[in-house]
Amino acid sequence: MPPAMKSPSPSSARAEPISLVIPVYNEVDNLRDLQREVTDALDGAGIAFEAILVNDGSTDGSTQLLDAIHEDDARFKVIHFIRNYGQTAAMAAGIRHAQHPVLISMDADLQNDPRDIPKLLDCLDEGYDLVCGWRKEREDNFLIRKVPSKIANWLISKTTSVVLHDYGCTLKAYRREYVEDIQLYGEMHRFIPIYVTWAGARMIEVPVNHRARLKGYSKYGLSRTFRVLLDLLTTVFLRDFYSNPLYFFGYYGFASIALGVLCAAVAVEMKYELGTWMHKNPLVHLAAMFVLLGFNSFFFGLLAEVMIRMNFGIQKKAPYRVRQILGVPPKVPLIGRSQTPLSSAPVPVPAQETERPTESQDESGQRAPPAEEDTLRSAGEDVADNDPCVA
């Protein structure tokens, strides 16, 4: 079923602050205009916000300009990557460091209109968990951008049963609890609606304004379409077999072994009915190959099961490294900085109590065992110390 669609009206003042996640790569000509448009749109609507600008290894002067923007307005926070990791890694970093329960993702090229953000928030206030922008009147090249996008959107919708008109629109609104645990790699940021929907979230699609790029150049090309298709295969596989990969490999293992047994049976039949020598019959070689492939498939499945079980018990690792963070509490290792504890103050050591003697001497100078009363009292004190039910 396709998601619900509507065209909500702009919202009034909003008490709950939001976090904007904006990947940036070589957008030096657009950053000041982006700052101005975001500030005007959200301040004008009475929406408190933080904007996390993730510098994805820019080389055109965006780094210095982002630092200046942060100095001008502390609400614009900056994360600098040490090199270009891609839009998905930038999205993952922004989501990870966001401070507020509502997240808005958008591009830095000014093709997304910040004035559409209040419309997305209205839908969240109505009970939706994910609001996807739909560039209904898209200002892009027809053959290079629109046609591949339509094909990809149709294929993704049919394959995953999560129907959207525009998976490629970055302008979206999320409830943080649905996206903060998603591990993003490759080009999988565009598949966030799929993971969120599979998690049980309510999704709606809203037509948004789309503007032609006036400055800079597009970083998208046809090569990204093929990467998206490969990531789609990964997404479908993870949906069906993430927690039990042996099922996937087991299906093909059984099928391969069955083919091997069938080839062997035909070879035996040919031996006794037609007199064909076994060592001259190619079906024997096929039977051996299929059986070996089947067992190899089982072994791959078992290995994948072991890796999945190990992964469940290992701490998640971010697919990026950060050089510098401005205005965001650091949560990942920074280059050139040692890891220090949250507090370097010495931990006070409680004073040792004077031990009460457990043995005593009688008048003759001989050691006597402790009194039974003292022993019982000591045992009762130990129980009281360890039992929360004892007052």
Buried (B, 14 or more C-beta within 10 A) or exposed (E): EEBEEBEBEBBEEBEEBBBBBBBBBBBBBBBEBBBEBBBEBBEEBEBBBBBBBBBBBBEEEBBEBBBBBBEEEEBBBBBBBEEBBBBBBBBBBBBBBBEBBBBBBBBBBBBBBBBBBBBBBBBBEEEBBBBBBBBBEBEBEEEEBBEBBEEBBEBBBEBBEBBBBBBBBBBBBBBBEBBEEBEBEBBBBBBBBBBBBBBEBBBBBBBBBBEEBEEBEEBBEEEBBEEBBEBBEBBBEBBEBEEEBBEBBBEBBEBBBEBBBBBBEBBBEBBEEEEBEEEEBEBBEBBEBBBEBBBBBBEBBBEBBEEBEEEEEEEEEBBBBBBBBBBBEEEBEBEEEEEEEEEEEEEEEEEEEEEEEEEEEEEEEEEEEEEEEEEEEEEEEEEEEEEEEEE
